[in-house]
Amino acid sequence: MTQANWNAEIANVRDSVERMKDHLAWLQLKQAEARPGLPPAFQVYDPTLTDLSNEYSRFLALSAKLHEDLAHHVGRTVPARRARLRKELQRLEQAVHHLNLRPTLGLI
């Protein structure tokens, strides 16, 4: 795998994390604006929870692929570069973990 491919892969994972943060922020805003005990003025189709779930699945797939690629391309990549990529991937995985999506997605 080339340097450009590694950069594209990690950028895809990073973008996925940012989209999950955006979806989660929208859900939190929606909950904050809800009026308990009162019906909503009108119902609008809101695919945010589905979009968040899809993005989480995409993140897991991208992350797993990158882990696999890093493990199988040992001889073709400079060890320091692989270490930096692994560290960046770990940082992104921690960021997703700290979003605490499991309760929101009903995965508990």
C-alpha positions as CSV (number, residue, x, y, z in Angstrom):
1,M,0.0,0.0,0.0
2,T,1.4,3.4,-0.9
3,Q,1.8,6.5,1.3
4,A,-1.1,8.2,-0.4
5,N,-3.4,5.1,0.3
6,W,-2.5,5.1,4.0
7,N,-3.2,8.8,4.2
8,A,-6.5,8.3,2.4
9,E,-7.5,5.4,4.7
10,I,-6.8,7.4,7.9
11,A,-8.5,10.4,6.5
12,N,-11.6,8.3,5.8
13,V,-11.6,7.1,9.5
14,R,-11.1,10.7,10.7
15,D,-14.0,11.9,8.5
16,S,-16.2,9.2,9.9
17,V,-15.4,10.2,13.5
18,E,-16.3,13.8,12.6
19,R,-19.6,12.8,11.0
20,M,-20.5,10.7,14.1
21,K,-19.8,13.8,16.3
22,D,-22.1,15.9,14.1
23,H,-24.9,13.3,14.2
24,L,-24.6,13.0,18.0
25,A,-24.7,16.8,18.4
26,W,-27.8,17.0,16.3
27,L,-29.5,14.3,18.4
28,Q,-28.5,16.1,21.6
29,L,-29.9,19.4,20.2
30,K,-33.1,17.6,19.3
31,Q,-33.5,16.2,22.8
32,A,-32.7,19.6,24.4
33,E,-35.4,21.3,22.3
34,A,-38.0,18.6,23.1
35,R,-40.9,19.8,25.2
36,P,-41.8,17.0,27.7
37,G,-45.5,16.4,28.0
38,L,-46.4,18.4,24.9
39,P,-46.8,16.9,21.5
40,P,-44.5,18.2,18.8
41,A,-45.9,20.9,16.6
42,F,-45.4,18.6,13.6
43,Q,-43.6,15.4,12.8
44,V,-40.6,15.5,10.5
45,Y,-38.8,12.4,9.3
46,D,-35.4,12.6,11.0
47,P,-33.0,9.9,9.9
48,T,-30.2,11.1,12.3
49,L,-30.2,8.0,14.5
50,T,-30.1,5.8,11.4
51,D,-27.3,7.9,9.9
52,L,-25.4,7.7,13.2
53,S,-25.8,3.9,13.3
54,N,-24.6,3.7,9.6
55,E,-21.7,5.9,10.3
56,Y,-20.7,3.9,13.3
57,S,-20.8,0.7,11.2
58,R,-18.7,2.4,8.5
59,F,-16.2,3.5,11.1
60,L,-15.9,-0.1,12.5
61,A,-15.4,-1.4,8.9
62,L,-12.8,1.2,8.0
63,S,-11.0,0.7,11.3
64,A,-10.9,-3.1,10.9
65,K,-9.6,-2.8,7.4
66,L,-6.9,-0.4,8.4
67,H,-5.8,-2.7,11.2
68,E,-5.7,-5.6,8.8
69,D,-3.8,-3.6,6.2
70,L,-1.3,-2.5,8.8
71,A,-0.8,-6.1,10.0
72,H,-0.4,-7.5,6.4
73,H,1.9,-4.9,4.9
74,V,4.6,-5.1,7.5
75,G,7.5,-5.4,5.0
76,R,6.3,-2.8,2.7
77,T,6.0,0.1,5.1
78,V,8.6,1.9,7.2
79,P,8.1,0.8,10.8
80,A,8.0,4.4,12.1
81,R,5.2,5.2,9.6
82,R,3.2,2.1,10.7
83,A,3.7,3.1,14.3
84,R,2.4,6.6,13.6
85,L,-0.6,5.2,11.7
86,R,-1.4,2.8,14.5
87,K,-1.2,5.6,17.1
88,E,-3.5,7.8,15.0
89,L,-6.0,5.0,14.6
90,Q,-5.9,4.3,18.3
91,R,-6.5,8.0,19.0
92,L,-9.5,8.0,16.7
93,E,-10.9,4.8,18.2
94,Q,-10.6,6.3,21.7
95,A,-12.5,9.4,20.4
96,V,-15.3,7.2,19.3
97,H,-15.3,5.3,22.6
98,H,-15.6,8.6,24.5
99,L,-18.7,9.5,22.4
100,N,-20.4,6.7,24.3
101,L,-22.6,5.8,21.4
102,R,-23.7,2.3,22.6
103,P,-26.6,3.6,24.7
104,T,-27.7,6.0,22.0
105,L,-27.7,3.2,19.4
106,G,-29.3,0.7,21.8
107,L,-26.3,-1.5,21.9
108,I,-26.3,-2.1,25.7
